[in-house]
Amino acid sequence: MALVFAIVILAFIQAGKSFGSRDNYFKDAVARDIALIIDSLYANPGDTIIKYKEDLSKHTVWIKDNTVVIYKTSFGRTDITSGKYKFIGRSIDETIVRSPTHLIIEKRNNKISLYNQND
């Protein structure tokens, strides 16, 4: 019982820090931006490369099941304040980009991929 109580307290502390730093709003906005960019790229004819300008060096971008998830890299997927947003375009292979300094979103041959420019 004490272990469950400790986990709940730690989750509240993590959420409080995130809300206090407004990081949760940032993660939601970035997830929405990337999802809308993906949808826009599918509507755009030809190949396109977009350099996403926001600093994501402390975050991870995870694409799975037509959903963009942004979470704090130090917390991992257990980040309870992760930002999520669905896109409606074709499905993208599961992608994880950890702490990108320069996130690139690329459409080539009608396939979209995300990667760190330094990769």
Accessible surface in RSA format (square Angstrom, percent):
REM  Atomic radii and reference values for relative SASA: ProtOr
REM  Chains: A
REM  Algorithm: Lee & Richards
REM  Probe-radius: 1.40
REM  Slices: 20
REM RES _ NUM      All-atoms   Total-Side   Main-Chain    Non-polar    All polar
REM                ABS   REL    ABS   REL    ABS   REL    ABS   REL    ABS   REL
RES MET A   1   196.21 101.6 151.99 100.6  44.22 105.3 136.38 115.9  59.83  79.3
RES ALA A   2    83.42  76.7  69.59 107.4  13.83  31.5  75.76 106.7   7.65  20.3
RES LEU A   3   130.14  72.5 123.75  88.5   6.39  16.1 127.32  89.4   2.81   7.6
RES VAL A   4    90.20  59.4  90.20  81.7   0.00   0.0  90.20  78.4   0.00   0.0
RES PHE A   5   135.92  68.0 132.29  81.9   3.64   9.5 135.66  82.2   0.27   0.8
RES ALA A   6    43.92  40.4  39.04  60.3   4.88  11.1  43.67  61.5   0.26   0.7
RES ILE A   7   101.04  57.5  99.58  74.2   1.46   3.5 100.22  72.2   0.81   2.2
RES VAL A   8    66.30  43.6  64.33  58.2   1.97   4.7  66.26  57.6   0.05   0.1
RES ILE A   9    71.06  40.4  71.06  52.9   0.00   0.0  71.06  51.2   0.00   0.0
RES LEU A  10   114.69  63.9 110.76  79.2   3.93   9.9 111.19  78.1   3.49   9.4
RES ALA A  11    30.82  28.3  27.42  42.3   3.41   7.7  30.21  42.5   0.61   1.6
RES PHE A  12   141.18  70.6 133.51  82.7   7.67  20.0 134.37  81.5   6.81  19.5
RES ILE A  13    85.04  48.4  77.49  57.7   7.55  18.2  84.09  60.6   0.95   2.6
RES GLN A  14    31.19  17.4  28.07  20.5   3.12   7.4  10.40  22.1  20.79  15.8
RES ALA A  15    15.14  13.9  15.14  23.4   0.00   0.0  15.14  21.3   0.00   0.0
RES GLY A  16    42.45  52.4   0.00   N/A  42.45  52.4  33.49  91.9   8.96  20.1
RES LYS A  17   145.40  70.9 132.76  81.5  12.65  30.1  88.50  79.7  56.90  60.6
RES SER A  18     7.41   6.3   2.50   3.3   4.91  11.3   7.05  15.0   0.36   0.5
RES PHE A  19   108.25  54.2  98.59  61.1   9.66  25.1  98.85  59.9   9.40  26.9
RES GLY A  20    64.97  80.1   0.00   N/A  64.97  80.1  37.51 102.9  27.46  61.5
RES SER A  21    77.74  65.7  44.62  59.6  33.11  76.3  50.56 107.7  27.18  38.1
RES ARG A  22   159.30  66.9 155.12  79.1   4.18   9.9  56.28  76.9 103.01  62.4
RES ASP A  23    20.37  14.3  17.34  17.3   3.02   7.2   8.99  21.2  11.37  11.3
RES ASN A  24    11.02   7.6  10.89  10.5   0.13   0.3   4.28  10.3   6.74   6.5
RES TYR A  25   111.50  52.1 106.60  60.7   4.90  12.8  71.56  53.8  39.95  49.2
RES PHE A  26    58.17  29.1  51.62  32.0   6.55  17.0  57.32  34.8   0.85   2.4
RES LYS A  27     0.51   0.2   0.51   0.3   0.00   0.0   0.00   0.0   0.51   0.5
RES ASP A  28    62.59  43.8  61.14  60.9   1.45   3.4  17.97  42.3  44.61  44.5
RES ALA A  29    34.43  31.7  34.30  52.9   0.13   0.3  34.30  48.3   0.13   0.3
RES VAL A  30     2.26   1.5   2.26   2.0   0.00   0.0   2.26   2.0   0.00   0.0
RES ALA A  31     0.00   0.0   0.00   0.0   0.00   0.0   0.00   0.0   0.00   0.0
RES ARG A  32   101.42  42.6 101.42  51.7   0.00   0.0  20.42  27.9  81.01  49.1
RES ASP A  33    58.29  40.8  55.35  55.1   2.95   7.0   8.62  20.3  49.67  49.5
RES ILE A  34     0.00   0.0   0.00   0.0   0.00   0.0   0.00   0.0   0.00   0.0
RES ALA A  35     0.17   0.2   0.17   0.3   0.00   0.0   0.17   0.2   0.00   0.0
RES LEU A  36    88.75  49.4  87.73  62.8   1.02   2.6  88.03  61.8   0.72   1.9
RES ILE A  37    34.68  19.7  32.79  24.4   1.89   4.6  34.60  24.9   0.09   0.2
RES ILE A  38     0.00   0.0   0.00   0.0   0.00   0.0   0.00   0.0   0.00   0.0
RES ASP A  39    35.00  24.5  27.16  27.0   7.84  18.5  18.22  42.9  16.77  16.7
RES SER A  40    69.30  58.6  59.16  78.9  10.15  23.4  35.62  75.9  33.68  47.2
RES LEU A  41     4.35   2.4   4.24   3.0   0.11   0.3   4.35   3.1   0.00   0.0
RES TYR A  42    37.20  17.4  19.12  10.9  18.08  47.0  14.13  10.6  23.08  28.4
RES ALA A  43    87.75  80.7  51.30  79.2  36.45  82.9  62.75  88.4  25.00  66.2
RES ASN A  44    55.94  38.6  51.20  49.5   4.73  11.4  15.73  37.9  40.20  38.9
RES PRO A  45   117.92  85.9  96.19  87.7  21.73  79.0 106.04  87.5  11.88  73.8
RES GLY A  46    49.02  60.5   0.00   N/A  49.02  60.5  38.06 104.4  10.96  24.6
RES ASP A  47    94.31  66.1  61.97  61.7  32.34  76.5  25.84  60.8  68.47  68.3
RES THR A  48    33.28  23.7  26.90  27.3   6.38  15.2  30.32  40.7   2.96   4.5
RES ILE A  49   103.19  58.7  75.10  55.9  28.09  67.7  75.10  54.1  28.09  76.2
RES ILE A  50    54.91  31.2  51.87  38.6   3.04   7.3  54.91  39.5   0.00   0.0
RES LYS A  51    83.10  40.5  68.74  42.2  14.37  34.2  33.32  30.0  49.78  53.0
RES TYR A  52    18.31   8.5  13.98   8.0   4.33  11.3  15.57  11.7   2.75   3.4
RES LYS A  53   169.57  82.7 137.11  84.1  32.45  77.3  99.80  89.8  69.77  74.3
RES GLU A  54    84.74  48.7  78.58  59.4   6.16  14.7  13.60  26.3  71.14  58.1
RES ASP A  55    97.58  68.4  83.56  83.2  14.03  33.2  41.34  97.3  56.24  56.1
RES LEU A  56     0.67   0.4   0.52   0.4   0.14   0.4   0.52   0.4   0.14   0.4
RES SER A  57    40.47  34.2  30.38  40.6  10.08  23.2  19.02  40.5  21.45  30.1
RES LYS A  58   138.82  67.7 132.16  81.1   6.67  15.9  80.18  72.2  58.65  62.5
RES HIS A  59    10.19   5.6  10.19   7.1   0.00   0.0   9.90  10.2   0.29   0.3
RES THR A  60     0.99   0.7   0.99   1.0   0.00   0.0   0.07   0.1   0.92   1.4
RES VAL A  61     0.00   0.0   0.00   0.0   0.00   0.0   0.00   0.0   0.00   0.0
RES TRP A  62    40.93  16.4  40.93  19.8   0.00   0.0  40.93  21.8   0.00   0.0
RES ILE A  63     0.26   0.2   0.26   0.2   0.00   0.0   0.26   0.2   0.00   0.0
RES LYS A  64    85.11  41.5  82.41  50.6   2.70   6.4  32.80  29.5  52.31  55.7
RES ASP A  65   101.25  70.9  85.98  85.6  15.27  36.1  33.65  79.2  67.60  67.4
RES ASN A  66    34.11  23.5  33.76  32.6   0.35   0.8  12.30  29.6  21.80  21.1
RES THR A  67    19.80  14.1  19.80  20.1   0.00   0.0  15.95  21.4   3.85   5.8
RES VAL A  68     0.00   0.0   0.00   0.0   0.00   0.0   0.00   0.0   0.00   0.0
RES VAL A  69    13.02   8.6  13.02  11.8   0.00   0.0  13.02  11.3   0.00   0.0
RES ILE A  70     0.00   0.0   0.00   0.0   0.00   0.0   0.00   0.0   0.00   0.0
RES TYR A  71     9.25   4.3   9.25   5.3   0.00   0.0   4.08   3.1   5.16   6.4
RES LYS A  72    49.60  24.2  49.60  30.4   0.00   0.0  22.40  20.2  27.20  29.0
RES THR A  73    48.17  34.3  35.74  36.2  12.43  29.6  35.82  48.1  12.35  18.7
RES SER A  74    95.82  81.0  52.85  70.5  42.97  99.0  56.91 121.2  38.92  54.5
RES PHE A  75    77.92  39.0  62.78  38.9  15.14  39.4  67.42  40.9  10.50  30.1
RES GLY A  76    22.90  28.2   0.00   N/A  22.90  28.2  22.64  62.1   0.25   0.6
RES ARG A  77   124.16  52.1  92.92  47.4  31.24  74.4  41.73  57.0  82.43  50.0
RES THR A  78   109.40  77.8  95.51  96.8  13.89  33.1  89.12 119.7  20.29  30.7
RES ASP A  79     4.95   3.5   0.00   0.0   4.95  11.7   0.00   0.0   4.95   4.9
RES ILE A  80   100.44  57.2  63.62  47.4  36.82  88.7  71.48  51.5  28.96  78.6
RES THR A  81    13.18   9.4   4.35   4.4   8.83  21.1  11.39  15.3   1.79   2.7
RES SER A  82    25.41  21.5   9.95  13.3  15.46  35.6   1.68   3.6  23.73  33.3
RES GLY A  83     0.00   0.0   0.00   N/A   0.00   0.0   0.00   0.0   0.00   0.0
RES LYS A  84   131.59  64.2 110.73  67.9  20.85  49.6  54.02  48.6  77.56  82.6
RES TYR A  85    88.24  41.2  82.98  47.2   5.26  13.7  51.34  38.6  36.90  45.5
RES LYS A  86   134.42  65.6 121.79  74.7  12.63  30.1  99.78  89.8  34.64  36.9
RES PHE A  87     4.22   2.1   0.01   0.0   4.21  11.0   0.30   0.2   3.92  11.2
RES ILE A  88   161.47  91.9 133.13  99.2  28.34  68.3 136.98  98.6  24.50  66.5
RES GLY A  89    17.06  21.0   0.00   N/A  17.06  21.0  13.81  37.9   3.25   7.3
RES ARG A  90   131.52  55.2 120.95  61.7  10.57  25.2  74.36 101.6  57.16  34.6
RES SER A  91    82.98  70.1  56.92  76.0  26.07  60.0  38.81  82.6  44.17  61.9
RES ILE A  92    13.01   7.4   3.00   2.2  10.00  24.1   7.83   5.6   5.17  14.0
RES ASP A  93    93.59  65.6  85.44  85.0   8.15  19.3  34.01  80.1  59.58  59.4
RES GLU A  94    94.45  54.2  62.36  47.2  32.09  76.4  27.13  52.5  67.32  55.0
RES THR A  95    25.43  18.1  21.04  21.3   4.39  10.5  17.00  22.8   8.43  12.7
RES ILE A  96    55.72  31.7  27.33  20.4  28.39  68.4  27.33  19.7  28.39  77.1
RES VAL A  97     8.41   5.5   5.56   5.0   2.85   6.9   8.41   7.3   0.00   0.0
RES ARG A  98   150.76  63.3 132.93  67.8  17.83  42.5  44.96  61.4 105.80  64.1
RES SER A  99    37.48  31.7  30.73  41.0   6.75  15.6  22.34  47.6  15.14  21.2
RES PRO A 100     0.91   0.7   0.00   0.0   0.91   3.3   0.00   0.0   0.91   5.6
RES THR A 101    66.27  47.1  51.88  52.6  14.39  34.3  53.06  71.3  13.21  20.0
RES HIS A 102    71.61  39.1  70.78  49.2   0.83   2.1  44.50  45.9  27.11  31.5
RES LEU A 103     1.73   1.0   0.35   0.2   1.38   3.5   0.35   0.2   1.38   3.7
RES ILE A 104     7.62   4.3   7.62   5.7   0.00   0.0   7.62   5.5   0.00   0.0
RES ILE A 105     0.00   0.0   0.00   0.0   0.00   0.0   0.00   0.0   0.00   0.0
RES GLU A 106    14.48   8.3  14.36  10.9   0.12   0.3   1.42   2.7  13.06  10.7
RES LYS A 107     8.67   4.2   8.29   5.1   0.38   0.9   2.60   2.3   6.07   6.5
RES ARG A 108   130.02  54.6 126.35  64.4   3.67   8.7  44.72  61.1  85.30  51.7
RES ASN A 109   128.61  88.7 100.04  96.7  28.58  68.8  38.14  91.8  90.47  87.4
RES ASN A 110    76.68  52.9  64.79  62.6  11.89  28.6  25.00  60.2  51.68  49.9
RES LYS A 111   121.61  59.3 117.15  71.9   4.46  10.6  77.72  70.0  43.89  46.8
RES ILE A 112     2.27   1.3   0.00   0.0   2.27   5.5   0.00   0.0   2.27   6.2
RES SER A 113    44.99  38.0  44.04  58.8   0.95   2.2  32.93  70.1  12.05  16.9
RES LEU A 114     7.94   4.4   0.00   0.0   7.94  20.0   0.00   0.0   7.94  21.4
RES TYR A 115    72.22  33.7  71.53  40.7   0.69   1.8  54.75  41.1  17.47  21.5
RES ASN A 116    16.87  11.6  16.87  16.3   0.00   0.0   1.73   4.2  15.14  14.6
RES GLN A 117    91.28  51.0  73.63  53.8  17.65  42.0  20.12  42.8  71.16  54.0
RES ASN A 118   110.44  76.2  74.34  71.8  36.10  86.9  32.05  77.1  78.39  75.8
RES ASP A 119   134.62  94.3  69.37  69.0  65.24 154.3  56.37 132.7  78.25  78.0
END  Absolute sums over single chains surface
CHAIN  1 A     7227.4       5969.4       1258.1       4472.1       2755.3
END  Absolute sums over all chains
TOTAL          7227.4       5969.4       1258.1       4472.1       2755.3
